[in-house]
Amino acid sequence: MEILSFYYAPCSYVENLRKESVLKSSNSHQPNPNFRKHRLWCTKIDSRCGSLKLCNLDQSVLKKLSRSGSLRLRNIRQGLKNVESKVLSGSYNGYVIGGEMDARDISERGESANKVVIPDLPDESNGESGAPVSSCFWEWKPKLNVHYEKAGCGNLSSPPVLFLPGFGVGSFHYEKQLKDLGRDFRVWAIDFLGQGKSLPLEDPTTCSNEGDTPERKDYAWGFGGETKPWASDLVYSIDLWQDQVRYFIEQVIGEPVYVVGNSLGGFVALYFAAGNPHLVKGVTLLNATPFWGFLPNPIRSPRLAKLFPWAGTFPLPTSVRKLTEFIWQKISDPGSIAEILKQVYADHSTKVDKVFSHILETARHPAAAASFASIMFAPRGQLSFREALTRCQMNNVPMCLLYGKEDPWVKPVWGLQVKRQVPEAPYYEISPAGHCPHDEVPEVVNYLLRGWIRNIETQGSVALPLLEDGESIQNSIARELEFVRDGSRKAVRVHFFGSRFSVWNRIRSYMSSHSGKSDIKS
């Protein structure tokens, strides 16, 4: 039996809520027999398991609310009826009771035309717990173990979702997705090789006594004399990560997945889907970086590639070692890490303590500096971002675009260019949100991602998030999404761009709005 959960915002009017679980039978899932098994090591991180359940209000409470004039009894009864029917059908556009907002129609009918109350994250301080998360290692190649985290693997009838991290982070950056979405889907998040906990288990080079001090040897893996056999072709490139994702899906997950990637992970997700559409159910880009790599690809530009004698292999050349040491000391400093996080998060009240400590832990690994150099000097992929996007479009790979508007690195114009190239893909612009919207406003990203997957899984019978049933996806609309975090109500504005979206109209609207502000000031 599977628990199908519906989440609600806390209610200041209702103190005696009786929670009832909504159960639905599920068919057992048969893995593809063609996929090979590899050795796995797993350690349980969180043994607590739980899910929020459908809210069922006692009739006396409803009558009291009706007499007080807070809510109309018939609206609540109809709302609860709609919740039950829509949750059972897989739709998340139901009714909720929330804080001081009374009854709010999430599907935005009637007077609530511009506001949507969305589910909160599991509140562990209130006794609510998210899906248990397991930390695992998968031995892909000798000396190269891939770290990943997983949740919700008991949801056998639910679709699988794989999260790919940005540069410098790892699976830990998707903790809020694992715990929340793991209650509805089967969810994995991996660390790319050369990052997070997927750094090598030993030095890829032999020891060198040329000018090395004991202190330097502690952090200078990859700076040695000669390459060890297992690392002879090791380069932390986008092609390596594409292969890593492909084999992980084939050997660990065992079936096609929805791939979600932030920043660098977005580029890898698109690059992977372009070459392996048979393993992809859909792709979601979270502020995906539109380019990666500085050196020419040796297959695509062999003559030009020969002009660069070193392209990310081990050991690092002497000249590169000195440059790497200088840069690494600057960027791995705790103050520098904190400053970078301050740049990429639009809301500085976001708690990033865990993210900071994980990044700092990775930066202190003895292989981190040389791995960073290998990533920076690795050649570009065989396909550009635009070419990968075109291939995905030709192969009819479903796509969803979720972009934080206040991103200082991947500016909104990049996301809008993707939308222009793939007009049929739903595009949600979130504000305020920076480069990592999944960690900054996880309530919003989880709500949109959950709804988009339901839309794909039901072949469109469940409407896209923020749209009414039967409403045309050609239209562009704006909604204010509200949720509760740490006892306070927060609001985020989400702009949905339909297929009729025009970059020129967007620019003209932007200029017009700013012109109006200038007139007001004058």
C-alpha positions as CSV (number, residue, x, y, z in Angstrom):
1,M,0.0,0.0,0.0
2,E,1.2,3.5,-0.8
3,I,0.4,6.7,1.1
4,L,-0.6,9.5,-1.2
5,S,0.0,12.6,0.8
6,F,-1.6,16.1,0.5
7,Y,0.1,18.8,2.4
8,Y,-1.5,21.8,4.0
9,A,-0.5,25.1,5.6
10,P,-1.0,25.5,9.4
11,C,-4.4,27.0,10.4
12,S,-4.7,29.6,13.1
13,Y,-8.5,29.1,13.3
14,V,-8.4,25.4,13.7
15,E,-6.6,23.8,16.6
16,N,-8.1,20.3,16.6
17,L,-7.3,18.9,13.2
18,R,-7.7,15.1,12.8
19,K,-5.3,13.8,10.2
20,E,-6.3,10.8,8.1
21,S,-4.1,9.1,5.5
22,V,-5.2,8.6,1.9
23,L,-4.2,5.2,0.8
24,K,-4.2,3.8,-2.7
25,S,-3.1,0.4,-3.9
26,S,-0.1,0.2,-6.0
27,N,1.2,-2.4,-8.4
28,S,4.5,-3.9,-7.8
29,H,7.3,-2.5,-10.0
30,Q,9.4,-4.9,-12.1
31,P,12.9,-3.7,-12.8
32,N,14.3,-4.0,-16.3
33,P,16.2,-7.4,-16.4
34,N,18.7,-6.0,-18.9
35,F,20.3,-3.7,-16.3
36,R,23.4,-5.0,-14.5
37,K,23.8,-4.9,-10.8
38,H,26.9,-3.3,-9.1
39,R,28.0,-3.3,-5.6
40,L,26.4,-0.7,-3.3
41,W,27.1,0.5,0.2
42,C,24.2,2.2,2.0
43,T,24.0,3.9,5.4
44,K,20.7,5.2,6.8
45,I,20.9,8.9,7.6
46,D,17.4,9.5,8.9
47,S,15.4,6.6,10.4
48,R,12.3,8.7,10.9
49,C,9.6,8.2,8.4
50,G,6.3,10.0,8.1
51,S,4.0,11.9,5.8
52,L,1.4,14.6,6.1
53,K,-2.1,13.4,5.6
54,L,-5.4,14.7,4.3
55,C,-6.9,17.1,6.7
56,N,-10.4,16.1,7.9
57,L,-12.1,18.8,10.0
58,D,-14.6,17.8,12.8
59,Q,-18.1,19.0,12.0
60,S,-18.3,21.0,15.3
61,V,-15.2,22.9,14.3
62,L,-16.8,23.7,10.9
63,K,-20.0,25.0,12.5
64,K,-17.9,27.1,14.9
65,L,-16.0,28.5,12.0
66,S,-19.2,29.2,10.1
67,R,-20.8,31.0,13.0
68,S,-17.7,33.1,13.6
69,G,-17.9,34.4,10.0
70,S,-14.4,33.3,9.3
71,L,-15.4,30.8,6.6
72,R,-18.6,29.7,5.0
73,L,-19.5,26.2,5.9
74,R,-20.5,25.2,2.4
75,N,-17.2,26.5,1.0
76,I,-15.2,24.4,3.4
77,R,-17.2,21.3,2.8
78,Q,-16.9,21.8,-1.0
79,G,-13.2,22.5,-0.5
80,L,-12.6,19.3,1.4
81,K,-14.6,17.4,-1.2
82,N,-12.4,18.9,-3.9
83,V,-9.2,18.1,-2.0
84,E,-10.2,14.5,-1.6
85,S,-11.2,14.0,-5.2
86,K,-8.2,15.9,-6.6
87,V,-5.6,14.2,-4.3
88,L,-6.9,10.8,-5.2
89,S,-6.7,11.7,-8.9
90,G,-3.1,12.9,-8.5
91,S,-3.8,16.6,-8.8
92,Y,-2.3,19.1,-6.4
93,N,-4.6,21.9,-7.4
94,G,-6.9,21.4,-4.3
95,Y,-8.2,23.5,-1.4
96,V,-6.2,24.1,1.7
97,I,-6.8,25.8,5.0
98,G,-4.0,28.2,5.9
99,G,-3.1,30.5,8.7
100,E,-4.8,33.8,8.5
101,M,-5.7,33.3,4.9
102,D,-8.9,31.3,5.7
103,A,-10.0,28.9,2.9
104,R,-7.8,29.4,-0.1
105,D,-8.4,27.8,-3.5
106,I,-5.0,26.7,-4.8
107,S,-6.4,26.4,-8.3
108,E,-7.2,30.1,-8.2
109,R,-10.9,30.3,-8.8
110,G,-13.1,33.2,-7.9
111,E,-11.7,36.0,-5.7
112,S,-8.3,34.4,-5.3
113,A,-7.2,35.2,-8.8
114,N,-3.7,36.1,-8.1
115,K,-2.7,34.1,-5.0
116,V,-2.0,30.4,-4.4
117,V,-1.3,28.8,-1.0
118,I,1.1,26.0,-1.5
119,P,2.3,23.1,0.8
120,D,5.0,23.8,3.3
121,L,8.1,21.6,3.8
122,P,7.9,19.0,6.6
123,D,8.2,20.8,9.9
124,E,10.3,18.5,12.0
125,S,9.9,20.8,15.1
126,N,6.2,20.1,14.9
127,G,6.6,16.4,14.8
128,E,6.3,16.2,11.0
129,S,9.1,14.3,9.2
130,G,10.0,14.0,5.6
131,A,11.0,10.9,3.7
132,P,14.0,9.0,5.2
133,V,17.2,9.7,3.3
134,S,20.0,7.1,2.8
135,S,23.6,7.9,1.9
136,C,25.1,5.4,-0.5
137,F,28.2,4.6,-2.6
138,W,28.2,3.0,-6.0
139,E,31.5,1.5,-7.3
140,W,31.5,2.5,-11.0
141,K,35.2,2.0,-11.8
142,P,38.2,0.9,-9.8
143,K,39.1,3.6,-7.2
144,L,36.1,5.7,-8.4
145,N,33.2,5.4,-6.1
146,V,30.1,7.6,-6.7
147,H,28.3,9.0,-3.7
148,Y,24.6,9.5,-3.9
149,E,21.6,9.9,-1.7
150,K,18.2,8.4,-2.1
151,A,14.7,8.7,-0.7
152,G,11.2,7.3,-1.3
153,C,12.4,4.0,-2.9
154,G,9.4,2.3,-1.4
155,N,7.1,4.2,-3.7
156,L,7.4,1.5,-6.3
157,S,4.6,2.7,-8.5
158,S,5.8,6.3,-8.6
159,P,8.1,7.8,-11.2
160,P,11.9,8.1,-10.5
161,V,13.5,11.5,-10.3
162,L,17.3,12.2,-10.4
163,F,18.8,15.5,-9.3
164,L,22.2,16.7,-10.6
165,P,24.1,19.3,-8.6
166,G,25.8,22.5,-9.5
167,F,29.6,23.2,-9.5
168,G,31.2,23.0,-6.1
169,V,28.3,21.3,-4.3
170,G,26.8,17.8,-4.2
171,S,23.8,15.7,-3.3
172,F,23.5,17.6,0.0
173,H,22.2,20.6,-1.9
174,Y,19.0,18.7,-2.6
175,E,18.2,17.7,1.0
176,K,14.9,19.6,0.8
177,Q,13.8,17.8,-2.3
178,L,14.8,14.4,-1.0
179,K,12.8,14.7,2.2
180,D,9.8,16.4,0.6
181,L,9.5,14.9,-2.9
182,G,10.6,11.5,-1.5
183,R,7.2,11.2,0.0
184,D,5.6,11.0,-3.4
185,F,8.4,9.8,-5.8
186,R,11.5,7.7,-5.9
187,V,14.3,10.3,-5.7
188,W,18.0,10.2,-6.1
189,A,20.7,12.9,-6.0
190,I,24.3,12.2,-7.0
191,D,27.8,13.8,-6.5
192,F,29.7,14.3,-9.8
193,L,33.1,12.7,-9.9
194,G,35.6,15.2,-8.6
195,Q,33.1,16.9,-6.4
196,G,31.3,16.3,-3.0
197,K,32.0,12.9,-1.7
198,S,32.8,11.5,-5.1
199,L,36.4,12.5,-4.9
200,P,39.0,9.7,-5.4
201,L,39.8,7.4,-2.5
202,E,43.6,7.8,-3.1
203,D,46.1,10.0,-4.9
204,P,45.8,9.5,-8.7
205,T,49.6,10.1,-9.0
206,T,52.7,8.6,-7.5
207,C,54.6,10.6,-4.8
208,S,57.1,13.2,-5.9
209,N,59.8,14.5,-3.7
210,E,60.5,17.6,-5.8
211,G,60.0,20.5,-3.4
212,D,57.1,18.7,-1.6
213,T,56.7,19.4,2.1
214,P,54.7,17.1,4.4
215,E,52.1,19.9,4.6
216,R,51.8,20.1,0.8
217,K,51.4,16.4,0.4
218,D,48.4,16.4,2.7
219,Y,46.4,18.5,0.2
220,A,48.2,18.0,-3.1
221,W,46.8,14.7,-4.4
222,G,47.2,14.8,-8.2
223,F,50.4,16.9,-8.0
224,G,52.7,13.9,-8.0
225,G,55.3,12.5,-10.5
226,E,53.4,10.0,-12.6
227,T,49.8,8.9,-13.2
228,K,48.7,5.7,-11.6
229,P,47.2,3.2,-14.1
230,W,43.6,3.5,-12.9
231,A,43.7,7.3,-13.5
232,S,45.5,7.3,-16.8
233,D,42.6,8.7,-18.7
234,L,40.9,10.5,-15.8
235,V,39.6,14.0,-16.7
236,Y,36.7,15.6,-14.8
237,S,34.9,16.7,-17.9
238,I,31.2,17.0,-19.0
239,D,31.6,13.9,-21.1
240,L,32.8,11.9,-18.0
241,W,29.8,13.2,-16.0
242,Q,27.4,12.3,-18.9
243,D,28.8,8.7,-18.8
244,Q,28.5,8.7,-15.0
245,V,24.8,9.7,-15.2
246,R,24.1,7.1,-18.0
247,Y,25.7,4.2,-16.1
248,F,24.1,5.3,-12.8
249,I,20.6,5.2,-14.4
250,E,21.2,1.9,-16.1
251,Q,22.9,0.1,-13.2
252,V,21.4,1.6,-10.1
253,I,18.0,3.1,-10.9
254,G,17.2,0.6,-13.7
255,E,14.7,2.6,-15.7
256,P,14.2,6.0,-17.5
257,V,14.0,9.0,-15.1
258,Y,13.0,12.6,-14.8
259,V,16.4,14.5,-14.7
260,V,16.6,17.8,-12.8
261,G,19.7,19.9,-12.8
262,N,20.8,23.2,-11.3
263,S,23.6,25.4,-12.8
264,L,26.3,23.0,-14.1
265,G,23.9,20.1,-13.3
266,G,21.4,21.7,-15.7
267,F,23.9,21.7,-18.5
268,V,24.8,18.0,-17.8
269,A,21.1,17.1,-17.6
270,L,20.5,18.6,-21.0
271,Y,23.7,17.2,-22.5
272,F,22.9,13.8,-21.2
273,A,19.3,13.8,-22.5
274,A,20.4,14.9,-25.9
275,G,22.5,11.8,-26.3
276,N,20.3,9.3,-24.3
277,P,16.7,10.2,-24.9
278,H,15.6,6.6,-24.2
279,L,16.7,7.0,-20.6
280,V,14.9,10.3,-20.0
281,K,11.2,10.8,-19.1
282,G,11.7,14.6,-18.9
283,V,14.3,17.3,-18.1
284,T,13.9,20.3,-15.7
285,L,16.5,23.1,-15.8
286,L,17.0,25.1,-12.6
287,N,19.1,28.2,-13.7
288,A,21.1,26.0,-16.0
289,T,24.5,27.4,-17.0
290,P,24.4,27.8,-20.8
291,F,28.1,27.0,-21.4
292,W,30.8,24.9,-19.8
293,G,34.5,24.4,-20.6
294,F,37.1,26.7,-22.0
295,L,39.4,24.4,-24.1
296,P,38.3,23.0,-27.5
297,N,36.9,19.5,-27.8
298,P,39.5,17.1,-29.3
299,I,36.9,15.2,-31.4
300,R,35.1,18.3,-32.6
301,S,38.2,20.5,-33.2
302,P,41.2,18.1,-33.3
303,R,43.7,20.6,-34.8
304,L,42.8,23.4,-32.4
305,A,42.9,21.0,-29.4
306,K,46.5,20.1,-30.2
307,L,47.5,23.7,-29.4
308,F,46.8,22.9,-25.8
309,P,49.3,20.4,-24.4
310,W,47.4,19.8,-21.2
311,A,43.6,19.3,-20.8
312,G,42.8,18.3,-17.3
313,T,44.7,15.0,-16.9
314,F,46.9,14.0,-14.0
315,P,49.4,14.9,-12.8
316,L,49.1,18.7,-13.1
317,P,52.0,20.3,-15.0
318,T,54.3,22.4,-12.8
319,S,53.1,25.7,-14.2
320,V,49.5,24.8,-13.5
321,R,50.3,23.6,-10.0
322,K,51.5,27.0,-8.9
323,L,48.5,28.7,-10.4
324,T,46.1,26.2,-8.9
325,E,47.7,26.6,-5.4
326,F,47.3,30.4,-5.6
327,I,43.7,30.3,-6.8
328,W,42.7,27.5,-4.5
329,Q,43.9,29.2,-1.4
330,K,41.7,32.2,-2.3
331,I,38.5,30.4,-3.2
332,S,38.6,27.7,-0.5
333,D,38.9,30.2,2.3
334,P,35.8,30.2,4.6
335,G,35.3,33.9,4.0
336,S,35.3,33.4,0.3
337,I,32.9,30.6,0.4
338,A,30.5,32.7,2.6
339,E,30.8,35.6,0.2
340,I,29.9,33.4,-2.8
341,L,26.9,32.0,-1.0
342,K,25.8,35.6,-0.3
343,Q,26.0,36.4,-4.0
344,V,23.9,33.5,-5.2
345,Y,21.1,33.6,-2.7
346,A,18.7,36.6,-3.2
347,D,17.1,36.1,0.2
348,H,20.0,36.5,2.7
349,S,17.7,35.1,5.5
350,T,17.9,31.7,3.9
351,K,19.7,29.3,6.2
352,V,22.9,28.0,4.5
353,D,24.8,26.7,7.5
354,K,24.6,23.1,6.2
355,V,25.6,24.0,2.7
356,F,28.5,26.1,4.0
357,S,29.8,23.2,6.1
358,H,29.5,20.7,3.4
359,I,31.4,22.9,0.9
360,L,34.1,23.6,3.4
361,E,34.5,19.9,4.2
362,T,34.9,19.1,0.5
363,A,37.4,21.9,0.0
364,R,39.6,20.4,2.7
365,H,39.9,17.0,0.9
366,P,43.5,16.3,-0.3
367,A,42.2,15.8,-3.9
368,A,40.1,18.9,-4.0
369,A,42.6,21.4,-5.5
370,A,43.8,19.1,-8.3
371,S,40.2,18.1,-9.1
372,F,39.3,21.8,-9.4
373,A,42.1,22.3,-11.9
374,S,41.1,19.3,-13.9
375,I,37.5,20.6,-14.1
376,M,38.6,24.1,-15.1
377,F,41.0,22.8,-17.9
378,A,38.8,20.0,-19.1
379,P,37.7,20.3,-22.8
380,R,34.2,21.4,-23.8
381,G,31.7,18.8,-24.7
382,Q,30.9,17.7,-28.2
383,L,27.6,19.6,-28.2
384,S,27.0,23.1,-27.1
385,F,24.1,24.0,-24.9
386,R,22.0,25.2,-27.8
387,E,22.8,22.1,-29.9
388,A,21.8,19.8,-27.0
389,L,18.6,21.8,-26.6
390,T,17.8,21.3,-30.3
391,R,18.4,17.5,-30.1
392,C,16.1,17.2,-27.1
393,Q,13.5,19.1,-29.0
394,M,13.9,16.9,-32.0
395,N,13.5,13.8,-29.8
396,N,10.4,15.2,-28.1
397,V,12.0,15.2,-24.6
398,P,9.5,17.0,-22.3
399,M,11.2,20.0,-20.7
400,C,10.4,22.4,-17.8
401,L,12.2,25.6,-17.0
402,L,12.4,26.9,-13.5
403,Y,14.6,30.1,-13.1
404,G,15.3,32.4,-10.2
405,K,14.9,35.9,-11.4
406,E,17.6,37.5,-9.2
407,D,20.4,35.2,-10.3
408,P,23.6,37.3,-10.6
409,W,25.3,34.7,-12.7
410,V,22.8,33.1,-15.0
411,K,20.8,36.2,-15.7
412,P,17.1,35.9,-16.7
413,V,18.0,36.6,-20.3
414,W,19.6,33.1,-20.5
415,G,16.4,31.4,-19.4
416,L,14.3,33.5,-21.7
417,Q,16.5,32.5,-24.6
418,V,15.9,28.8,-23.8
419,K,12.2,29.5,-23.7
420,R,12.4,31.2,-27.1
421,Q,14.1,28.1,-28.6
422,V,11.7,25.7,-26.9
423,P,8.4,27.7,-26.8
424,E,6.3,24.6,-25.8
425,A,8.2,24.1,-22.6
426,P,6.6,25.7,-19.5
427,Y,8.8,28.5,-18.1
428,Y,8.4,29.6,-14.5
429,E,10.3,32.7,-13.4
430,I,10.5,32.9,-9.6
431,S,11.1,36.1,-7.6
432,P,12.8,36.7,-5.3
433,A,15.1,33.8,-5.9
434,G,18.8,33.6,-7.0
435,H,21.0,31.0,-8.6
436,C,19.8,28.1,-6.4
437,P,16.0,28.4,-6.2
438,H,15.6,24.7,-5.1
439,D,17.4,25.5,-1.9
440,E,16.3,29.1,-1.5
441,V,12.5,28.6,-2.1
442,P,12.2,24.8,-2.1
443,E,8.5,25.0,-1.3
444,V,7.9,26.7,-4.7
445,V,10.3,24.5,-6.7
446,N,8.9,21.3,-5.2
447,Y,5.3,22.5,-5.8
448,L,6.0,23.3,-9.5
449,L,8.1,20.2,-10.1
450,R,5.6,17.9,-8.5
451,G,2.8,19.4,-10.6
452,W,4.8,19.3,-13.8
453,I,5.6,15.6,-13.3
454,R,1.9,14.9,-12.7
455,N,1.0,16.7,-15.9
456,I,3.5,14.5,-17.9
457,E,2.5,11.3,-16.2
458,T,-1.2,11.9,-16.8
459,Q,-0.5,13.0,-20.4
460,G,-2.0,16.4,-19.7
461,S,-5.2,15.3,-17.9
462,V,-3.8,17.1,-14.8
463,A,-3.2,20.8,-15.6
464,L,0.2,22.4,-15.4
465,P,0.9,24.2,-12.1
466,L,-0.8,27.6,-11.8
467,L,-3.1,26.8,-14.8
468,E,-6.8,26.0,-14.7
469,D,-8.0,22.7,-16.1
470,G,-8.4,23.2,-19.8
471,E,-6.6,26.6,-19.7
472,S,-4.4,27.2,-22.7
473,I,-0.7,27.0,-22.1
474,Q,-0.3,29.8,-24.6
475,N,-1.2,32.4,-22.0
476,S,1.3,34.1,-19.7
477,I,0.1,34.6,-16.1
478,A,1.6,35.8,-12.8
479,R,0.7,34.3,-9.4
480,E,1.8,35.0,-5.8
481,L,2.6,31.8,-4.1
482,E,2.3,31.8,-0.3
483,F,3.6,29.3,2.2
484,V,4.6,29.1,5.9
485,R,8.3,28.7,6.9
486,D,9.5,28.7,10.6
487,G,6.1,29.9,11.7
488,S,6.0,33.0,9.4
489,R,4.1,33.4,6.2
490,K,6.2,34.1,3.1
491,A,5.2,35.0,-0.4
492,V,7.0,34.5,-3.7
493,R,5.9,35.8,-7.1
494,V,6.0,33.3,-10.0
495,H,5.5,34.3,-13.6
496,F,4.4,31.6,-16.1
497,F,5.3,32.3,-19.7
498,G,3.1,30.5,-22.2
499,S,4.0,29.4,-25.7
500,R,3.0,32.8,-27.2
501,F,5.8,34.4,-25.1
502,S,8.0,36.9,-27.0
503,V,11.4,38.1,-25.8
504,W,10.8,41.5,-27.4
505,N,7.4,41.9,-25.7
506,R,9.1,41.0,-22.4
507,I,11.8,43.6,-22.9
508,R,9.2,46.2,-23.9
509,S,7.1,45.4,-20.8
510,Y,10.2,45.7,-18.7
511,M,11.1,49.1,-20.1
512,S,7.6,50.3,-19.8
513,S,7.3,49.3,-16.1
514,H,10.6,51.1,-15.3
515,S,9.6,54.2,-17.3
516,G,6.4,54.3,-15.2
517,K,8.4,54.2,-12.0
518,S,10.6,57.0,-13.3
519,D,7.6,59.2,-14.0
520,I,6.2,58.6,-10.5
521,K,9.5,59.6,-9.0
522,S,9.7,62.8,-11.0
